């Protein structure tokens, strides 16, 4: 709920595209991305207007429309290093994730040593 949203790196607001007149306002100060779902049900005129709205990605699970754009938007917001071309030096991880990897490597080494 609201507690999880308060600490989220990114909030995804999903709405059926046909119900969106414009990108709805948010009461949260967290970064967010509005996803208009079921875009395959929009008229051609409505579909032409929506992509011009900032902060909105139209998608359709049925046709695949907008899925690539959604992935790009998620990466740009959550892994800005990818958008800047900096991932050739490794994927950014948290210290906790790095500790988990190290513990698993140690366990594998112990198992391999028999």
N, C-alpha and C positions, 0 to 999 in steps of 0.2 A: 504494500500500500504506500501510503505517503512517507513512511519512515525509509523504506527502500528507495523511493524516488529521490529523497533528500540527499542520499549518498551515491546515487547512480552517476556513472561517467557520461551516460547519454540516455535520455528518455525517448522511447519510440511511442508516438501517439498514432494509433491505427484507427482509421475511419473508412467506411465505404465511400469511395470517391464520389458517388452520386449524391451523397449527403453533404458534401463540402461545397459551400459557396465561396469560401476563402479560407486561408489558413487560420484555424481558431487560435485565440490568444491562450497563453499558458499562465498559470499562477505560480509556476516554479521558476527559480532562477537557474536551474540546471540546463545544460545544453540539451536540445531536443531536435528530433527529426519527425516531421509529420508524414505518415505514409498513407496515401489514398489507395485502398484496396479495391479489388473488383473493377479495375479501370476498363476492362473489356466491355463492361455494361454501359459506359458513357457514350453519348452521341459524339460524332466527329467534331462538332463545334465545341462542345464542353471539353473534350480531350485536348483540343488545340489551345485553349485558354489556360488550363492548369499548369502545364510545364513552365510557364512564365512566372509562376509564383515562387519566390525564394522560400527555402525551408520545406518544400513539399516534393515528395517523390511519388509518382503514380506507379502502381504495380498491378499485375494480374497473375495470379497463380495458374490460371487456366491457360493463358497464352504465353506467359513468361515475360510479358511487357514490363519494363522497368526494373527487372531483377538485377541486371548488371549495374544500372545506375544506383540502385539501393546499396549494393555491395560497395561500390565506389564511395558513396556518401558515408557509409559506416566506417570504412577504412580511413577516409579523410578526417573524420571526427575522432575516432578512437586510436588510430595509429598514424599520427601526423607525419611520422618519419617516412612512412610508405609514400605519402603524397609528395614528399620532398626528395624521393629517390635515395633515401639513406639506409634502406634495409639490406643493402649488399654487405653491410658490416654486422648483421645479426638482427634478430627480432628483439625489441625491447621487452623486458620482463620485470616483474616486481622482485624485490629481495626475497619475499616469501616463496615465489615460484622458483627462484634460483636455488633456495635451500632445499625445496622438494626434489629438484633434479639432482642435486648433489647427494642427497640421502639415497635416492634410487640407484645412482651410479655406484655408491659404496655398497649397497646391498647386492647389486649385480656382481661386483668384484668379489665380494665374500662368497657368493654362490659359485662363481666360476673357479675360485681357489679350492673349493670342495671341502 
